[in-house]
Amino acid sequence: IVIVSWILGLLIIGINVYYLSTGFVDWLVHNNLPKVGNIFIGIIVFPLMGLYVGAVAYLTMRKDRVVTYVDRAKVEQFENHVQSEKELQ
């Protein structure tokens, strides 16, 4: 299930970035703004799109610092270990 979720997530992100970039470039080429306006809009929007892709990549690849899932078997093993140490004292 985890692998399927990753594949679906990557596909959705890839499709999102593809349509975002092609839609923007298509609009930039076919709008009625002066060329200087298109240049300034491109200078502003393309780095923002790169920032978006970078943020998605960072959030995908970063290590979790907070434990969000605890295996019940490990908790029980730890509790048994603590209990046995208390009995020895």
Secondary structure, DSSP 8 states (H G I E B T S, - for coil): -HHHHHHHHHHHHHHHHHHHHHHHHHHHHHS-S-HHHHHHHHHHHHHHHHHHHHHHHHHHH---SS-----HHHHHHHHHHHHHHHHH-
